[in-house]
Every structure is written in structure tokens, then in C-alpha cells.
């Protein structure tokens, strides 16, 4: 019965049914068919989102929308443009750098790719970058948003595993920077080799200081949010509230780019985005409960442990499963489906849950721009006005480079745990 649960889910997914619906239909059908108690659906649905840490998700989504509509992304791009200067591949470097930085505000891969892509994709195409390369690069750079703090994905992981979200955020800093570097290196090499952006002209009407002054409030956003978190001033959920009010302050007082009409539109858009995420959270939680109750997850865990007694071999299998799953399913669903399987394995080998969470999230970030189901690529190809198939060749170097970075993080946990250990942060 447990394998029928996964079978129904996969069939619906292959038929093009939305992920939330596929998960929900499979879970509810099996609960009814296996006589697990159909009345459990309603309280399970409610308990899936009635968790204080999860309140940070819609708040960070709202904060990301507000800060993006304020014009922060444009100012960050302008500042980074002048900072990098005129050279081949300069805009490619700017794209990755700004995506990594803005990821510390949005916490969402598709949101990061959309916000930065809307500005830089037309600019890069104008400077001679191919549409496929541009869409692939920004899709990859946008994926870093779920690794760097404040990551919505890490909030989900922390809530599911009862690990410190603040510590997870701290652990994500270095891997987030590594992710950015792993994209900058191939992007710059390819750009120089093929002469992309060779005739780029800088914005001469602004000095570096003027551009910095314009971008200052945007640069200050993650400093306030993360500084308050690591300083113990507020919790992640409270940090999300601070981010929302900081965005409102910038939009209405500092930049004066927001109106009440625009703010209403932001509330509508962020509500829609939050509803999609939270629906997946609740239905994926129901799916996980059904699979756990049927004993399917335990059997899969025992099977994986039976494959080898070598922890590195098991780690390889886990990352292979996550990489394949990341190409087909969104990160939130993967947490709910696979974490109950992996938790006994983490305990068996005494792996640090903070390191494992960041490594798992890094792997899922690669899935956001790896075809066939690459959410970030769908965003950027729409902005570049091309088909997703046009990016397949261009995206390969970025996938390979990110996979190499993933191997480093998997083999050397101390890279991820350096900052948490430096500041004596517990899990």
C-alpha cells in the first residue's frame, strides 16, 4: 500500500498535475483505502502549518516582494555594475553577485531569479550575451537564494528536524558564497572565451560613491536582519516581521516608490505566493504522515542502510536520490517526503543535522535550474522570451560546477560548520 502511495503520486506528476494536488490526492486516497481514518485529514492539515517557525515563511515572502518593488534590486545592480567595471563577462559577474546578495533578502529561488532577471536579462542580451546563456546563468544564480540566509527552505528544514533555524542560517553563509563562486568561474571563463559583453559601456553618469549611496539602504537590509538574528535580538520569525517593516519604511519614507495601490498589489501577490507554499507544506505533511503510518519510510531507510556499511557510499546514494528528485519535485515536497527516510540514517552515522540540512538544501538548489522541471529556468526563459530547451546546453557547465561544490561540502563538513562553531552556536 505504501508503494501505491508513491506510485499514484508519480503517475499524477508525470501527467502534469500540479505537485500540491498530486501529493494531496495520493495521500487522501491511500488514507481512505487503507482505513487509516479519513477524519485525520482535517486536523493533520491544520497541524501542518500551525507552527510558529513556519510563520516566518509568508512574512519573508511579503518582505521580499516589498523590497523588490521598492527598487532595491535596480540600485544593487547599478552599484555592482560600477564596482565590477568594464570588462568581458562583467555583467555575468554582476548577475551572480546580485542574485546571491538579493537571495539574502528574498529567501526564494524563483523570486530571486525573477527580480534580478527582469533587470539584467534585457541588459545582458543588449550587450551580446546569448539568450540561452543569460537565462541559464540567472536561473542558476537565483538558486543560491535557498542556501544563503534568509532561506525559506532552511526554515522548513529547521521546523521539520527541530534544529536551530538561526544556526542553519549561519551555516548557509559560506556554502552560499561557494555556490556563487562556482557559478562565477564558469560564467566568466565562457564569457571571456566567447567575447560576451566585449563592448559593454559603464554608466558614466554615476560615480562609485553615488551608486553606493543609492544602494546603501538595500545593502543594509541583510545586515539588520542577520545582525539581529545572530546577536540574539530577535528570532527568525521576528526577523521576518522586522524585514517587512524595514521594507515598508524604505518604500514609503526613504525611496518613496510605493503607493497604497502598489502596496495592495504587493499584499495580493505575496498572499498568492504564500498560499501556494503553505498548501504544499500541509499536503506534503499529510503525505509524509500516511507513508510513515504505513511503515513505508522505515522500510526504505532500512533498505538504504543495507546497501552499504560505508557512510560515504550511503551519502552518495542520498545525494543521488536528492539530485534526481530535485529535477522533478520542488524542495518543500522533497523535505517532507525524504527527510523522514533520512533522519534514521543521520542518527545511525552521527552526522551533524545542521551540516546535512545545508548540504541537502545545496543539492536541491541545483535542482531548481536542472531540467526537466526547473522552476528557475521557467522564470528566466519567460523573461528571455525563449523556450526552456534553448538553455539545455548552456546550463550544463553551471550544473557541473555546482555539483563539484556539493562534493566539497559533502566531504568536508567543517566548511559548512565553520561559522556555527566559531560562534559556539548549537543545533
C-alpha positions as CSV (number, residue, x, y, z in Angstrom):
1,X,0.0,0.0,0.0
2,X,2.9,2.3,0.8
3,X,4.4,1.9,-2.6
4,X,1.0,2.5,-4.2
5,X,1.1,5.9,-2.4
6,X,4.3,6.8,-4.2
7,X,3.1,5.3,-7.4
8,X,-0.1,7.4,-7.6
9,X,1.9,10.5,-6.8
10,X,4.5,9.8,-9.6
11,X,1.8,9.0,-12.1
12,X,-0.1,12.2,-11.4
13,X,3.2,14.2,-11.5
14,X,4.1,12.7,-14.9
15,X,0.6,13.5,-16.2
16,X,1.3,17.2,-15.5
17,X,-0.9,17.5,-12.4
18,X,0.4,20.3,-10.0
19,X,2.7,19.0,-7.3
20,X,0.4,20.0,-4.4
21,X,-2.6,18.3,-6.0
22,X,-0.6,15.2,-6.8
23,X,0.7,14.9,-3.3
24,X,-2.7,15.6,-1.7
25,X,-4.8,13.2,-3.9
26,X,-2.3,10.4,-3.4
27,X,-2.2,10.9,0.4
28,X,-6.0,11.2,0.8
29,X,-6.8,8.2,-1.4
30,X,-4.4,5.9,0.5
31,X,-5.6,7.2,3.9
32,X,-9.2,6.2,2.7
33,X,-8.2,3.0,1.0
34,X,-6.0,1.7,3.9
35,X,-8.6,2.7,6.5
36,X,-6.2,5.0,8.3
37,X,-9.0,7.3,9.3
38,X,-10.2,9.8,6.8
39,X,-11.1,12.2,9.7
40,X,-7.4,12.6,10.4
41,X,-7.1,14.7,7.2
42,X,-8.5,17.9,8.6
43,X,-6.6,18.1,11.9
44,X,-3.4,16.9,10.2
45,X,-3.9,19.7,7.5
46,X,-4.2,22.3,10.3
47,X,-1.3,21.0,12.4
48,X,0.9,21.0,9.3
49,X,1.1,24.8,9.3
50,X,0.2,25.6,13.0
51,X,3.9,26.0,13.9
52,X,5.4,29.3,15.0
53,X,8.7,28.9,12.9
54,X,6.6,28.5,9.7
55,X,5.0,31.9,10.3
56,X,8.3,33.3,9.0
57,X,7.7,32.0,5.5
58,X,4.7,34.2,4.5
59,X,6.4,37.1,6.2
60,X,9.7,36.7,4.4
61,X,7.8,36.3,1.1
62,X,6.0,39.6,1.8
63,X,9.3,41.3,2.8
64,X,10.9,40.0,-0.4
65,X,8.0,41.4,-2.6
66,X,8.1,44.8,-0.8
67,X,11.9,45.2,-1.0
68,X,11.9,44.2,-4.7
69,X,9.1,46.6,-5.6
70,X,10.9,49.4,-3.7
71,X,13.6,49.3,-6.4
72,X,16.4,47.9,-4.3
73,X,17.3,45.3,-6.9
74,X,17.8,48.0,-9.5
75,X,20.1,50.0,-7.2
76,X,22.1,46.9,-6.3
77,X,22.6,46.1,-9.9
78,X,23.7,49.7,-10.7
79,X,26.2,49.6,-7.8
80,X,27.6,46.2,-8.7
81,X,27.9,47.3,-12.4
82,X,30.1,50.3,-11.5
83,X,32.0,48.2,-8.9
84,X,32.9,45.5,-11.4
85,X,33.8,47.9,-14.2
86,X,34.1,47.5,-18.0
87,X,35.4,44.0,-19.0
88,X,34.4,40.9,-20.8
89,X,31.9,38.9,-18.7
90,X,31.3,41.8,-16.3
91,X,27.6,41.6,-16.4
92,X,27.8,37.8,-15.8
93,X,29.7,38.5,-12.6
94,X,27.2,41.2,-11.6
95,X,24.3,38.8,-12.2
96,X,25.7,36.2,-9.8
97,X,26.8,38.6,-7.2
98,X,23.5,40.5,-7.0
99,X,21.5,37.2,-7.0
100,X,23.5,35.9,-4.1
101,X,23.1,39.2,-2.2
102,X,19.4,39.6,-3.0
103,X,18.8,35.9,-2.0
104,X,19.7,37.1,1.5
105,X,16.5,39.2,1.3
106,X,14.1,37.1,-0.7
107,X,14.8,33.6,0.5
108,X,13.2,32.1,-2.6
109,X,15.0,30.9,-5.8
110,X,12.2,31.8,-8.3
111,X,11.7,35.2,-6.7
112,X,15.4,35.9,-6.8
113,X,15.6,34.8,-10.5
114,X,12.5,36.9,-11.4
115,X,13.6,40.1,-9.5
116,X,17.2,40.2,-10.9
117,X,16.3,38.6,-14.2
118,X,13.8,41.3,-15.0
119,X,16.6,43.8,-14.8
120,X,19.7,42.0,-16.1
121,X,18.3,39.7,-18.8
122,X,17.4,42.6,-21.2
123,X,20.7,44.3,-20.3
124,X,22.8,41.2,-20.9
125,X,21.1,40.4,-24.2
126,X,21.7,44.0,-25.3
127,X,25.4,43.6,-24.5
128,X,25.6,40.5,-26.7
129,X,25.1,37.6,-24.3
130,X,23.1,34.8,-25.9
131,X,19.6,34.4,-24.5
132,X,20.1,30.8,-23.5
133,X,23.3,31.5,-21.6
134,X,21.7,34.5,-19.9
135,X,18.6,32.6,-18.8
136,X,20.7,29.6,-17.6
137,X,23.1,31.8,-15.6
138,X,20.5,33.8,-13.8
139,X,18.4,30.7,-13.1
140,X,21.5,29.1,-11.5
141,X,22.4,32.2,-9.6
142,X,18.8,32.6,-8.3
143,X,19.0,29.1,-6.8
144,X,21.6,30.3,-4.3
145,X,18.7,32.1,-2.5
146,X,17.6,28.8,-0.8
147,X,21.2,28.3,0.6
148,X,22.1,31.8,1.8
149,X,20.2,33.2,4.8
150,X,17.4,34.0,5.0
151,X,16.4,30.8,3.2
152,X,12.7,29.7,3.2
153,X,14.0,26.2,2.5
154,X,16.2,26.1,5.6
155,X,13.2,27.4,7.7
156,X,11.2,24.3,6.5
157,X,14.2,22.0,7.3
158,X,14.6,23.5,10.8
159,X,10.9,23.2,11.6
160,X,10.8,19.5,10.5
161,X,14.0,18.5,12.3
162,X,13.7,20.7,15.4
163,X,17.1,22.2,14.6
164,X,18.0,25.8,15.2
165,X,17.0,28.0,12.2
166,X,19.4,30.7,13.3
167,X,22.3,28.1,13.3
168,X,21.2,26.9,9.9
169,X,21.3,30.4,8.5
170,X,24.8,30.9,9.9
171,X,25.9,27.5,8.4
172,X,24.5,28.6,5.0
173,X,26.7,31.7,4.6
174,X,29.9,30.0,3.4
175,X,28.2,27.4,1.2
176,X,26.1,30.3,-0.3
177,X,29.3,32.1,-1.2
178,X,30.8,28.9,-2.6
179,X,27.7,28.4,-4.7
180,X,28.1,31.9,-6.1
181,X,31.8,31.4,-6.9
182,X,31.0,28.0,-8.5
183,X,28.8,29.9,-11.0
184,X,31.0,33.0,-11.4
185,X,34.1,30.9,-12.5
186,X,32.5,29.1,-15.5
187,X,30.4,32.2,-16.4
188,X,33.5,34.4,-16.6
189,X,35.6,31.8,-18.4
190,X,32.9,31.2,-21.0
191,X,32.2,35.0,-21.4
192,X,35.9,35.8,-21.9
193,X,36.4,32.9,-24.3
194,X,33.4,33.8,-26.5
195,X,33.7,37.6,-26.1
196,X,30.3,38.1,-24.3
197,X,29.9,41.7,-23.1
198,X,33.0,42.8,-25.0
199,X,31.6,46.2,-25.9
200,X,30.0,46.9,-22.6
201,X,29.8,50.6,-21.6
202,X,29.5,51.6,-17.9
203,X,27.0,54.0,-16.5
204,X,29.2,57.1,-16.5
205,X,26.6,59.4,-15.0
206,X,27.1,57.9,-11.6
207,X,30.3,57.7,-9.5
208,X,31.0,54.7,-7.3
209,X,30.2,56.7,-4.2
210,X,26.9,57.9,-5.7
211,X,25.9,54.4,-6.6
212,X,26.9,53.2,-3.2
213,X,24.8,55.9,-1.6
214,X,21.8,54.8,-3.7
215,X,22.3,51.1,-2.8
216,X,23.1,51.8,0.9
217,X,19.7,51.0,2.3
218,X,19.5,47.8,0.2
219,X,22.9,46.8,1.4
220,X,21.8,47.5,5.0
221,X,18.8,45.1,4.8
222,X,20.6,41.8,5.4
223,X,22.9,43.4,7.9
224,X,19.9,44.4,10.1
225,X,18.1,41.1,9.6
226,X,21.1,38.8,10.1
227,X,22.8,41.0,12.7
228,X,19.6,40.9,14.8
229,X,19.4,37.2,14.4
230,X,23.0,36.3,15.3
231,X,23.0,39.0,18.0
232,X,20.1,37.3,19.7
233,X,17.9,40.4,19.4
234,X,15.1,38.5,17.7
235,X,14.0,35.1,16.5
236,X,13.8,34.1,12.7
237,X,10.0,34.8,12.8
238,X,10.6,38.2,14.5
239,X,13.3,38.9,11.9
240,X,10.7,38.4,9.2
241,X,8.5,41.0,10.8
242,X,11.4,43.4,11.0
243,X,12.2,42.8,7.3
244,X,8.6,43.6,6.4
245,X,8.5,46.9,8.3
246,X,12.0,47.8,7.1
247,X,10.7,47.3,3.5
248,X,7.7,49.5,4.2
249,X,9.9,52.2,5.7
250,X,12.1,52.2,2.6
251,X,9.2,52.2,0.2
252,X,7.1,54.9,1.8
253,X,9.7,57.1,3.6
254,X,13.2,56.7,2.0
255,X,12.7,55.9,-1.6
256,X,9.0,56.9,-1.8
257,X,8.5,54.4,-4.6
258,X,5.5,52.7,-3.0
259,X,1.9,53.9,-3.1
260,X,-1.1,52.4,-1.3
261,X,-2.3,51.0,-4.6
262,X,1.1,49.3,-5.2
263,X,1.2,48.1,-1.6
264,X,-2.2,46.5,-2.0
265,X,-0.9,44.7,-5.2
266,X,2.1,43.5,-3.2
267,X,-0.2,42.1,-0.5
268,X,-2.2,40.3,-3.1
269,X,0.9,38.9,-4.9
270,X,2.6,37.8,-1.7
271,X,-0.7,36.2,-0.4
272,X,-0.9,34.1,-3.6
273,X,2.8,33.1,-3.4
274,X,2.4,32.2,0.3
275,X,-0.8,30.2,-0.3
276,X,1.0,28.0,-2.8
277,X,3.9,27.4,-0.5
278,X,1.8,26.7,2.6
279,X,-0.6,24.4,0.6
280,X,2.4,22.3,-0.4
281,X,3.6,22.3,3.2
282,X,0.2,21.0,4.5
283,X,-0.4,18.4,1.8
284,X,3.2,17.2,1.8
285,X,2.9,16.8,5.6
286,X,-0.2,14.7,5.1
287,X,1.7,12.5,2.5
288,X,4.6,12.1,4.9
289,X,2.2,11.0,7.7
290,X,0.5,8.5,5.5
291,X,3.8,7.0,4.3
292,X,5.1,6.9,7.9
293,X,2.0,5.3,9.3
294,X,2.1,2.6,6.6
295,X,5.7,1.9,7.6
296,X,7.0,2.6,4.1
297,X,9.6,5.2,5.2
298,X,11.1,2.8,7.7
299,X,11.4,0.1,5.1
300,X,13.2,2.5,2.7
301,X,15.5,3.6,5.4
302,X,16.5,0.1,6.3
303,X,16.9,-0.7,2.6
304,X,19.4,2.2,2.2
305,X,21.3,1.2,5.3
306,X,21.5,-2.3,4.0
307,X,23.2,-1.2,0.8
308,X,26.5,-0.5,2.5
309,X,28.1,0.0,5.9
310,X,30.3,2.8,4.4
311,X,28.9,6.2,5.3
312,X,30.3,7.8,2.2
313,X,28.6,5.3,0.0
314,X,25.3,5.9,1.7
315,X,25.9,9.7,1.4
316,X,26.5,9.2,-2.3
317,X,23.2,7.4,-2.7
318,X,21.4,10.0,-0.7
319,X,22.7,12.8,-2.8
320,X,22.0,10.9,-6.0
321,X,18.3,10.5,-4.8
322,X,18.1,14.2,-3.9
323,X,19.6,15.2,-7.3
324,X,17.1,13.1,-9.3
325,X,14.2,14.2,-7.0
326,X,15.3,17.9,-7.3
327,X,14.9,17.7,-11.1
328,X,11.2,16.6,-10.7
329,X,9.8,17.9,-7.4
330,X,10.0,21.2,-5.5
331,X,12.3,21.5,-2.5
332,X,9.5,21.7,0.1
333,X,7.9,18.5,-1.0
334,X,11.3,16.7,-1.0
335,X,11.9,17.7,2.6
336,X,8.6,16.2,3.7
337,X,8.9,13.1,1.6
338,X,12.5,12.2,2.1
339,X,13.6,13.7,5.5
340,X,11.7,11.0,7.5
341,X,13.6,8.4,5.5
342,X,17.0,10.1,6.1
343,X,16.6,11.0,9.8
344,X,17.3,7.4,11.0
345,X,20.4,7.3,8.7
346,X,21.6,10.7,10.1
347,X,21.3,9.2,13.6
348,X,23.0,6.0,12.6
349,X,26.1,7.7,11.3
350,X,26.0,10.5,13.8
351,X,26.0,13.1,11.1
352,X,25.6,16.7,12.2
353,X,21.9,17.7,11.3
354,X,23.0,21.3,10.6
355,X,25.6,20.2,8.0
356,X,23.2,17.7,6.5
357,X,20.5,20.3,6.2
358,X,22.7,22.8,4.3
359,X,24.2,20.1,2.1
360,X,20.7,18.8,1.3
361,X,19.5,22.3,0.5
362,X,22.5,22.9,-1.7
363,X,21.7,19.8,-3.7
364,X,18.1,20.9,-4.1
365,X,19.3,24.3,-5.2
366,X,20.9,22.6,-8.2
367,X,17.5,21.0,-9.0
368,X,16.0,24.5,-9.3
369,X,17.8,25.0,-12.6
370,X,18.3,21.4,-13.8
371,X,15.8,20.3,-16.5
372,X,13.2,18.9,-16.9
373,X,11.3,20.5,-14.0
374,X,13.5,23.6,-13.4
375,X,11.4,26.3,-11.7
376,X,14.0,29.0,-12.0
377,X,14.6,28.2,-15.7
378,X,10.9,28.6,-16.4
379,X,11.1,32.0,-14.9
380,X,14.2,33.2,-16.7
381,X,13.3,31.7,-20.1
382,X,9.9,33.5,-19.9
383,X,11.8,36.8,-19.3
384,X,14.3,36.0,-22.1
385,X,11.4,35.1,-24.4
386,X,12.9,31.7,-25.4
387,X,11.9,28.0,-24.9
388,X,13.4,26.1,-22.0
389,X,15.0,23.7,-24.4
390,X,17.2,26.6,-25.7
391,X,19.0,26.6,-22.3
392,X,19.9,22.9,-22.0
393,X,23.4,23.2,-23.5
394,X,24.2,26.5,-21.7
395,X,23.1,25.2,-18.3
396,X,25.4,22.2,-18.2
397,X,28.6,24.0,-17.1
398,X,26.8,25.6,-14.2
399,X,25.3,22.3,-13.1
400,X,28.7,20.5,-13.2
401,X,30.4,23.4,-11.3
402,X,27.7,23.4,-8.6
403,X,28.0,19.6,-8.3
404,X,31.7,19.9,-7.7
405,X,31.0,22.4,-5.0
406,X,28.4,20.0,-3.5
407,X,31.0,17.2,-3.4
408,X,33.4,19.5,-1.4
409,X,30.6,20.3,1.1
410,X,29.7,16.7,1.5
411,X,33.3,15.5,2.0
412,X,34.4,18.4,4.3
413,X,31.5,19.2,6.8
414,X,33.8,21.7,8.6
415,X,33.3,24.1,5.7
416,X,29.6,24.4,6.5
417,X,30.1,24.3,10.2
418,X,32.9,26.8,10.4
419,X,30.8,29.8,11.3
420,X,28.4,28.0,13.8
421,X,31.5,26.5,15.6
422,X,33.3,29.9,15.5
423,X,30.4,31.5,17.4
424,X,29.6,28.4,19.5
425,X,26.1,28.0,18.0
426,X,24.3,24.8,18.9
427,X,21.9,22.8,16.7
